[in-house]
Amino acid sequence: MNELHDNEIEALLRRGFGGPVPDAGFSEQVMRRLPPRRRRIAWPLWGGLLAGTGACWLSLLRSPLLHAGWRAWLHGDWSAPAIALLLAAGGLSLLTCWWSATEAGER
């Protein structure tokens, strides 16, 4: 559909809608026979998050760029490593926000 005509199409559909179609209880029977919704398991998400954090920490532990960035940031100096560290943290934060918004929209 085109955004220009969305309101017109919606108004047309609402005018022509006469209410639910009588089905002699068929849809209610189908809904009762459906299996219950499975509960989401949270441990894979938290396990993956912890494993990813640990792997990143171990891989960056000996990086001179990370140490220089932390040192400069804590002392209030705006050096290239400090800016790179802040940009990486900000980018990952935005990526996480986008991902969680995408996941929430699929429900």
Beta strands, then each sheet from edge to edge (+ up, - down):
end
